């Protein structure tokens, strides 16, 4: 089935029975024209459902389709050599200062054709889709010039069409300072705000805008300039915030109503309070924490106490989180960051959708929403975070089609 073009995969329309929800209760649902038309207890099925095509889940657990809300999936090359450097004792900043880090991927991405990038990204997307991901964010930020940022975002749009997956594109032109702008960060931010962002937005390639606010990247003042440019175009913002130090970026992002602040290992109580007030989602990225062998955990207790919604994502990127398993990130969020299983599951569904501005369409099973859901060969929801190295997917319904697996 997976060899078929997405448009030729079987329709999920009909009556789905033999399902259990995350609390273990029996559940049935109907799909019509690619959307959930009804769901509830099997004994409450409307009479007309009996005439529909039937799909038997065989007692599988059903959840909403997973949402991977922070990825850098489109890029050229890889950076295994930097992994070895860090193992030998080099820090993230030291790798960046000798020409590694983000700028190394920029070189490889600029050299790659759009078709090359599409082929490589498709191969990386495949295991995420097979594991139940139905919506994903894809950032630019490895081009750092208009033609190459455009190339990345065009590939992201192509991935959505080719693979039948919801893709939210994020312009991350302010990811790093390109070599040709060394020592001229203010000039580069002018280019991002006045030329790159308006052009890409006009071409329909941008759903949100992100910045890497950090001492090795861009300052608070430069970040705010990008936010102002995004706001003028009516685009939502998000932020790589407080990953390596407390820059106060989360509070700034919250003032602009940011969808999310991501990483946040060094988030302060003031930042937590600002995010709680603005409704900004905290996106936890345990893959980067693990790969960098970090020791500063995000302030989970403070976020929990303040009622800040917490999402979990792969942060797939070639330098600090070469991970292609959202289930593994659930496990790491629980074991490394001490999330509960319900928090981790909400973190890859409900809260992840909210972090992408998709709260009204994704992340929950509800009437009227797109038929994006996953059937799992597990007895209880805790197994989704418990196992690692195993894919317990039985079937993935994505955009109203039976996209992965079989009944």
Protein Blocks (a to p, Z undefined) as FASTA:
>chain_A
ZZpcfklpccfedcdehiacfkopacddddeehiafbgcdfklpcfklmmpccddekhpa
cddddddfbdcfbcghjdflmmmmmmnopafklmmmnopajllmmmmmmmpcfklmmmmm
mmmmmmmmmnopabdcddehinopaklmmmmmmmmmmmmmmnopacddddffblbccfkl
goilmlmmmmmmmmmmmmmmmnopafbdcddddfklccfklmmmmmmmmmmnopacddde
hklbcehlmmmmmmnopabdehjlmpcfklmmmmmmnopacdddfklmmmnopabdcdfk
lmmmnopacdddekiafkloccfbfklmmmmmmmmnopafklmmmmmmmmmmmmnopmmm
goiacehiacdddddddfbfklmmmpghiafbfbdceehiafbgcZZ
